Amino acid sequence: MSKKRSLRPNLGGALRPQAEAPRHNFLYIHVTKEEQEQIQQYCVDHHISVSQFLADLVLADAMKVKSSRQKVILRTEIELTPEELEKLELLTKFHQKRSPGEYIYEVLKPNLELQRLHAPIERKPLRYYLSEYEHHIVTTHIASKGMAARYYPVMLALKAIAKDRDKQK
C-alpha cells in the first residue's frame, strides 16, 4: 500500500496574518465533491490553505457594509408550452398580480424566507479555523443573513472562484 503524499495548497504562499488569539474555533461547511475540487484547485493555484481562503472570504463579507433593503432584479427564462403559459397568465390574474414574475415571486417567497435550507445532495464537511473574535463576527453575520453557517461560505467561495475565472479570461 503506497502512501500518497498530501498536497499543501499554501506551500510557498503567504501565510495568514496572526490573530490576537490562537485560532482554536472552527466552523464546518458542507460541499459536494465537485465544489471541494473547485475550492482545492483554487487554493493550490493561489498558494493559500482552504481554511485561509474560507475564513478570509467570510470575514471580508462580514466586514462589508451592505444594505439588506437593496433590491436586485433577476431575469430568468423558463420554457413553457403555450398551454402552461396560458395557465400561468390565468393564475397571475386570479391572484391579482400585475405580471407572471410578480406571481412567481409570491410563490417562491416562503421558500426564500426559510431559516434552514435543505438539499438532497451528498455533501462532505470541510472546516476553517477562526479566532474567538473572528468566530463571533462570522457567526453573528451569517445568523443575520438567515442562512446556515455550513452553506453560506460555500456560496461565497463559488462566487469568488467564478469571479477569478472571469478575470483571467
N, C-alpha and C positions, 0 to 999 in steps of 0.2 A: 504494500500500500504506500503510494508516494504522497508525501505531504506537499500540498500546494502552498506556496508562499503567499501570504496575504499582501494585497496591494494597498499601500497607504496613499490616499489621494493627495494629502497635503505635503508629500515628500518634496522638499525643495522650495516650497511656497512660504509665504509669510504666515507666521502664527498669529492667532487671535490675541488681541491685547489682553493683558492680565486684568482680571476683575479685582475689585477691592477685597472680595472674599472668595474662597475657593468655590468652584462650580460643582457643588455636590447635588444640586437639584437637577432633575431632568424631566422632560416630557416625551411622550411617545407620539409618533404619527403612524398612521396605518396607510400603507401604499400597496399598490398592485405590483406584480413582478416587473411589468413594463415601466411603471413610474420609478421604481427603485433603480432600474438600469439607467434610465434617463438622468436621475439625480446623481448617481455614482459617476456616470460618464462626464457630466458637467463638472463635478468636483475634481475628477482626475485632470480634466482639461485646464481647470483654473487653479490647480495645486492648492486646494483647500479641503478640509475634512467635511464630511457630511454634517456633523454636529455644528461646525462653524458656519457652514452655508445656511442651515435651517435657523440657527439662533440669530445670525445677523439679519436674515430676511424678516423674521418675526419681530425682532427688536426695532428694526427700521420702520416696519409697518406700524408698530405701536407708537412710535415717536412722531409719525406724520399727523398733522392736524387735518382731519377730514370732516367734512360736513355730511352727516348722515341723511340730511334732507335734500341733498343734491340729487336731481333726477338724471337718469341715463336713458336714452332711447335705444331700444333693442328692435332691430328689424330682422325678421326671420321669414323664411319661405317654407310653406307647408304644402305638400302635394295632396290635393283632394280631387275626388271625382266631382263632376257637375252636381250630382245628387247630394253629396256631402257638403258642398259649398252652399247649396240651397238650404239644407238643414241648419248649417251654421248661421246663415243670414236670418233664418226664422228664429233660432234660439237667441240671437242678438236682439231681434225685435221683441220677442216675448219677455226677455229680461230687461227691456227698456234701456239698452246700451246704445251709444252712438255709432260704435263700429265693432266689427268682429274682434279686433285687437283688444278693445276695452272688455268685451265679454270673456275672451281667453284669459286676460289678466285676472278677472274676478274669479275664474275657476282655479287658476294657479295660486292665487294669493294665500289660501290656507296652507298649502304645501311650503310656500316661502316663509311663512311665519312659524313653522315648526321649530322647536328648540333642538330636537335631535333628528339628524339626517341618517337615513338607513339606505344601504345599498347591498344587494345580494351578490357581492363580488368578494372573492377570496383576497384577503389583504395580509401583508406582513408588517410587523412592527419595526420601526426604526426609532432611535432615541437621540435626543440632543440635550446637551448639558447647559445649565444656566446657574448663575449665582443666585442667592436668595432674593436679592433686589431685582435682578433680571426676571426671575421666575414670577415674582409678584406683578411686575409690569406686564409681562406677557399674558399671564392667566387672567388678569383684570381686563386687558384689551380684548382678548378672544371672547371672554364672557360677555363683554359689551356688544360684540358682534352677533351674539346669539347663535354661535356655531360651535361644534365640538372641537376641542383643542387638538384632536388627532387628525382632523381633516382640513382645517383652515390653513395650516402651514404647507400642506401638500399643494393646495390651490396656488398659494403664493410662489412656491418653488417652481411649479409647472409654468406659471406666467413669466417668471424671471428667466427660465430656460428658453421659452419661446421668444421672449424679447431679445435675448442674447443671440439666438439663432437668426432672427430678423436683422439684427445689427450687423452680423457677419456677412450677410448676403449683399 
